[in-house]
Amino acid sequence: MPADPKPLVAVITVVFNGAEHLQSAITAVANQTYPDIQHIVIDGGSTDGTVSIIERNQSEIAFWKSEPDRGLYDAMNKGLRAVTDPETYVLFANADDSLAGPDVIEKMIAKSSGEDLVYGKMIFTDGEMSGMLGREVTLDDLARETLCHPATFVKRRIFERIGEFDTSFTIAADYDFIVRAFAAGVTTRFVDVVVSRMRMGGLSDDRFMLSCSERKTVIRRHFPWAKGLAGVWQVNLYDIPRNAVRRFLAQAGLLGHWRALKGS
């Protein structure tokens, strides 16, 4: 009996004025050991040389488009529409992120069994400190946390089943999608593999509060009141105060000392 064919993996890179990191993102996908990958690049109409980089790498890119969009999630939806096979796994790897190694996609597919949604771990760094995120979760857990979206593979047909990213969100549409997927009962698997590295740029106070507001909107929309209340409390009583303390320490020049104490 012939072996089951390996699924196609579509890596979608969304970029806008990201010339600084785009070449390394393209190279990281091109260097993957997994043989069945198509790289899709969606540019928002960049003016910094991003399009020239795309054009120089057309042999490594299955599809690309450069035009103005209505924000990150509109661009991500455009990338999805370029994926035609419903059984293809979709992974979003934006220009300022990077895959953690040349074999991470191969490892994720090898350790999965055709589930609808397969997710792993992510390293995040702000330039001074790094950490790791990712663990096996249930729908109830998602009231208080989410998956690492740059380490999550989702079959294309799931977007047909539950809908694309909700562009009414500015920051939390990926969280909203993950919650909707789990709530719809898709099959899932956690794989203990570090898939990606994310550069964590600091959110402004306004953007951070918008992120918290949108996260609470998702929680209230998708969880029963008790679980939802716990999730909202997590944001109000932990995340917002923690961010305030971090900003105070940073402004006082004490953030590095505090981190050193936490690590000791």
C-alpha positions in Angstrom: 0.0 0.0 0.0 1.5 3.4 -0.9 2.3 5.9 1.8 -0.2 8.6 2.4 0.8 11.8 0.5 2.3 14.5 2.5 0.0 17.6 2.9 0.8 20.8 1.2 1.8 23.6 3.6 1.1 27.2 2.5 3.2 29.7 4.4 1.6 33.1 4.1 3.8 36.2 4.8 2.0 39.5 5.2 4.3 42.6 4.9 4.1 46.3 4.7 7.3 48.4 4.4 9.2 45.4 5.8 12.3 45.4 3.7 14.5 45.1 6.7 13.4 41.5 7.5 11.6 40.2 4.4 14.7 38.6 2.7 15.4 36.6 5.8 11.8 35.5 6.0 11.8 34.3 2.4 15.1 32.5 2.8 13.9 30.8 6.0 10.9 29.3 4.1 13.0 28.4 1.0 15.5 26.5 3.3 12.8 24.3 4.9 13.5 20.6 4.5 9.8 19.8 4.1 9.3 19.3 0.3 5.7 20.4 -0.2 5.6 24.1 0.6 4.1 27.1 -1.3 5.1 30.5 -0.1 2.5 33.3 -0.5 3.5 36.9 0.1 0.9 39.7 0.5 2.3 43.2 0.5 0.2 46.2 1.5 1.6 48.5 -1.2 5.1 49.1 0.4 7.3 52.0 -0.7 10.6 51.0 1.0 12.0 48.4 -1.4 9.9 45.5 -0.2 8.5 44.9 -3.7 12.0 44.8 -5.2 12.9 42.1 -2.7 9.8 40.1 -3.7 10.6 40.5 -7.4 14.2 39.2 -6.9 12.8 36.1 -5.1 10.0 35.2 -7.5 11.5 31.7 -8.0 10.9 31.0 -4.3 7.4 32.4 -4.1 4.3 30.7 -5.4 2.1 33.7 -5.4 2.4 37.4 -4.5 0.4 40.5 -4.6 1.2 44.2 -3.7 -1.7 46.6 -3.2 -3.2 48.7 -0.5 -5.3 46.8 2.0 -7.6 47.6 5.0 -5.2 46.3 7.6 -3.4 43.2 8.8 -6.3 40.8 8.8 -7.6 42.0 5.4 -4.2 41.1 4.0 -4.2 37.7 5.8 -7.6 37.0 4.3 -6.2 37.8 0.8 -3.4 35.3 1.4 -6.0 32.6 2.4 -7.9 33.2 -0.8 -4.7 32.3 -2.8 -4.8 28.8 -1.2 -7.1 26.6 -3.3 -6.6 23.0 -1.9 -8.9 22.6 1.2 -6.5 20.1 2.7 -3.5 22.4 2.6 -2.2 23.5 6.0 -1.9 27.3 6.4 0.9 28.8 8.5 1.2 32.6 8.9 4.9 33.7 9.1 5.0 37.5 8.8 8.0 39.4 7.6 9.2 40.4 11.1 8.9 36.8 12.4 11.2 33.9 11.6 11.0 30.2 11.5 13.0 28.6 14.3 15.0 26.2 12.1 15.1 24.6 8.7 13.2 21.5 9.8 10.4 22.9 11.9 7.7 22.4 9.3 8.9 18.8 8.6 8.8 18.0 12.4 5.3 19.5 12.8 3.8 17.5 10.0 5.7 14.3 11.0 4.3 14.5 14.5 0.7 15.2 13.5 -1.9 12.8 12.2 -4.0 15.0 9.9 -5.7 17.0 12.5 -7.5 20.2 11.5 -5.4 22.4 13.7 -1.8 21.6 14.7 0.1 24.0 17.0 3.5 24.2 18.6 5.7 26.6 20.5 7.1 30.1 19.9 10.1 32.0 21.1 9.5 35.7 21.7 12.1 38.4 22.2 12.0 42.1 22.7 15.7 42.6 22.0 16.7 42.3 25.7 14.9 39.2 27.0 13.5 36.1 25.4 10.9 33.6 26.5 8.9 30.7 25.2 5.2 30.3 24.8 3.1 27.3 23.9 1.4 24.4 25.6 -1.6 22.1 25.1 -4.8 23.9 25.8 -8.6 23.3 25.8 -11.4 25.6 24.8 -11.9 26.6 28.5 -8.2 27.5 28.7 -8.7 29.9 25.8 -10.8 32.2 28.0 -7.5 33.2 29.7 -4.8 32.6 27.0 -4.4 31.8 23.4 -2.2 29.8 21.0 0.9 31.1 19.4 -0.6 32.0 16.0 2.8 32.0 14.2 3.2 28.4 15.4 -0.2 27.2 14.3 -1.1 25.2 11.2 -4.7 25.2 10.1 -6.3 23.4 7.2 -7.7 25.7 4.6 -11.1 24.1 4.7 -11.6 25.2 8.4 -11.7 28.8 7.2 -14.5 27.9 4.8 -16.3 26.2 7.7 -16.1 28.9 10.4 -15.1 32.0 8.4 -12.1 34.1 7.7 -10.4 36.5 10.1 -12.9 39.1 11.4 -11.6 42.4 10.0 -13.6 44.4 12.6 -10.7 43.6 14.9 -7.4 45.5 14.7 -5.3 43.3 17.0 -7.4 40.3 18.2 -8.8 38.6 15.1 -6.3 35.7 15.3 -7.4 35.1 18.9 -11.0 35.3 17.8 -10.4 32.8 15.0 -8.6 30.3 17.3 -11.5 30.5 19.8 -14.1 30.0 17.1 -12.1 27.0 15.8 -12.0 25.3 19.2 -15.6 26.1 19.8 -16.6 24.5 16.5 -15.0 21.2 17.6 -12.1 21.0 15.1 -9.6 18.3 15.7 -6.4 19.6 17.3 -3.0 18.4 18.3 -0.2 20.1 20.3 3.3 19.3 19.1 6.2 20.0 21.4 8.3 21.8 18.7 9.5 25.4 18.6 8.2 26.6 15.3 8.9 30.3 15.2 10.6 33.3 16.7 8.6 36.6 17.1 10.1 40.0 17.6 7.9 41.7 20.2 7.7 45.3 19.5 6.3 47.3 22.5 2.7 48.3 22.1 1.9 51.9 22.8 -0.4 52.5 25.7 -3.3 53.1 23.3 -2.6 50.0 21.3 -2.2 47.9 24.5 -5.5 49.0 25.8 -7.1 48.4 22.4 -5.7 44.9 22.5 -7.2 44.3 26.0 -10.5 45.7 24.9 -10.7 43.5 21.8 -9.6 40.4 23.8 -12.5 41.1 26.2 -14.9 41.4 23.3 -13.8 38.0 22.1 -14.2 36.5 25.5 -17.7 37.9 26.1 -18.8 36.8 22.6 -17.7 33.2 22.8 -17.7 32.0 26.4 -20.5 31.4 28.9 -20.6 34.0 31.7 -18.6 32.2 34.3 -15.7 31.3 32.0 -16.0 34.7 30.4 -15.9 36.5 33.7 -12.7 34.7 34.7 -11.1 35.7 31.3 -12.1 39.4 31.7 -10.8 39.4 35.3 -7.5 38.0 33.9 -7.2 41.0 31.6 -8.4 43.6 34.2 -6.7 42.4 37.3 -3.5 40.8 35.9 -2.6 41.9 32.4 -3.3 45.6 32.6 -1.6 46.1 36.1 1.4 44.0 35.0 1.8 46.1 31.9 1.6 49.3 34.0 4.3 48.0 36.3 6.5 47.0 33.4 6.2 50.5 31.8 6.9 52.2 35.2 10.1 50.1 35.6 11.2 50.8 32.0 10.7 54.5 32.5 12.6 54.4 35.7 15.5 52.5 34.2 14.9 49.5 36.5 13.4 47.0 34.1 16.7 45.2 33.5 17.3 44.9 37.3 13.8 43.6 37.8 14.3 40.9 35.1 17.6 39.9 36.6 16.0 39.5 40.0 13.2 37.4 38.5 15.8 35.2 36.8 17.9 34.7 39.9 
